[in-house]
């Protein structure tokens, strides 16, 4: 039931952003790539995301990135802009975001997202 609520929330967020996509500086194709990344990210329940030294689950990371995307969307041109300017580091502390795998290995979140983007480009 919790997973259904989570998916419903993500769908509502995506629909809200999608419905306003034409007002963005970012093109529709690039917007779809951002949405692909955020939807893909929501599937990673087994990963931990680190922002400013605090750990978060995927749903909290997606929620945070949606807020940052909504705030910055008029200044973005590409999904790469989104990754570099919104999803790589804290705009307050300048600390990079990280992802922690189940084996406790850490990866820079920017690298993680660019790898996910390759999945979209491969389609």
JOBEL-V60470 format. One record per pair of residues at least 12 apart in sequence whose C-alpha atoms are under 10 Angstrom apart, sorted by the first residue. I is the first residue (numbers start at 1). J is the second residue. Records with the same first field share a line. If there is no record, write none. Layout:
I = J / J
This chain:
6 = 42 / 59
7 = 39 / 42 / 43 / 59
9 = 59 / 63
10 = 38 / 39 / 42 / 59 / 62 / 63 / 66
11 = 39
13 = 35 / 62 / 63 / 66 / 67
14 = 32 / 35 / 36 / 38 / 39 / 66
15 = 35
17 = 31 / 35 / 66 / 69 / 70 / 73
18 = 31 / 32 / 35
21 = 73
23 = 73 / 74
24 = 70 / 72 / 73 / 74 / 75 / 76 / 77
25 = 72 / 73 / 74 / 75 / 76 / 77 / 78
26 = 73 / 74 / 75 / 76 / 77 / 78 / 79 / 81 / 82
27 = 76 / 77 / 78 / 79
28 = 78
29 = 78 / 79
30 = 76 / 77 / 78 / 79 / 80 / 81 / 82
31 = 69 / 73 / 76 / 77 / 78 / 79 / 82
32 = 79 / 120
33 = 78 / 79 / 80 / 82 / 117 / 120 / 121
34 = 65 / 66 / 69 / 78 / 79 / 80 / 81 / 82 / 83 / 113 / 117 / 120
35 = 66 / 79
36 = 116 / 117 / 119 / 120
37 = 62 / 79 / 83 / 113 / 114 / 115 / 116 / 117 / 119 / 120
38 = 58 / 59 / 61 / 62 / 63 / 65 / 66 / 113 / 116
39 = 59 / 62
40 = 58 / 62 / 113 / 116 / 117 / 119 / 120
41 = 58 / 59 / 61 / 62 / 112 / 113 / 116
42 = 57 / 58 / 59 / 60 / 61 / 62 / 63
43 = 58 / 59
44 = 57 / 58 / 59 / 101
45 = 57 / 58 / 59
46 = 58 / 100 / 101 / 102
47 = 99 / 100 / 101 / 102 / 103 / 104
48 = 61 / 98 / 99 / 100 / 101 / 102 / 104 / 106
49 = 61 / 62 / 97 / 98 / 99 / 100 / 101 / 106 / 107 / 108 / 109
50 = 89 / 95 / 96 / 97 / 98 / 99 / 100 / 106 / 108 / 109
51 = 64 / 88 / 89 / 90 / 93 / 95 / 96 / 97 / 98 / 99 / 109
52 = 89 / 90 / 92 / 93 / 94 / 95 / 96 / 97 / 98
53 = 95 / 96 / 97 / 98
54 = 97
55 = 98 / 99 / 100
56 = 99 / 100
57 = 99
58 = 99
61 = 87
62 = 87
64 = 86 / 87
65 = 82 / 83 / 86 / 87 / 88
66 = 86 / 87
67 = 86
68 = 82 / 85 / 86 / 87 / 91
69 = 82 / 83 / 85 / 86 / 87
71 = 86
72 = 85 / 86
73 = 86
79 = 113 / 114 / 117
80 = 110 / 113 / 114 / 117
83 = 109 / 110 / 111 / 112 / 113 / 114 / 117
84 = 109 / 110 / 111 / 113 / 114
85 = 110
86 = 110
87 = 109 / 110 / 113
88 = 108 / 109 / 110 / 111 / 112 / 113
89 = 108 / 109 / 110
96 = 108 / 109 / 110
97 = 109 / 110
98 = 110 / 111 / 112
99 = 111 / 112 / 113
